[in-house]
């Protein structure tokens, strides 16, 4: 199911996603950064995490969050100014903020 909308929550420390079916979930900026799938954060060979949560700035904020043309989430975090990308399916599978059946 594709993403319909995204909004930054007050304080820019989290965002809220809405899927096309109306489901909603919030994602914390530090959690998104810690779970980033980029090659500096995760090994392409085995998926192993290459950073620890202590490597992430404590003052992390979201500066931008959009739904891309292919239905994925793209977010920019500061102070790193790092771009994070997640597919809707990945976010659905890893959402920690919604009721599970």
C-alpha positions, 0 to 999 in steps of 0.5 A: 500500500502506498503512502498518501501524505507526510507531515512533520510533527511539532519540534521536527523530531518526528513525522507522521505518515498516512498510507492510501488505506488511511492507516497512520504511523509516527516515526521518530527522527533518531529511529529513522536515522538509526534504521537508514538503509544507506551504505554508510549506515548498513552493509550492502553485503549483509545488512549489518549496521555500521553505526551505533545510536551513539554516532547519531547527533542527539539534536537531530531534527527533520528539515524536510519530508516528502512522498516521492513520485514512486510512493516512498518517503524521502526525508532530510535530517539536520545537522548531518543534512543526510537524505534518508529514503524508505519504501512504503512497504519497508515502513509498513513492515517496520512500523512500531506505532500502529496496532497489530492484528 
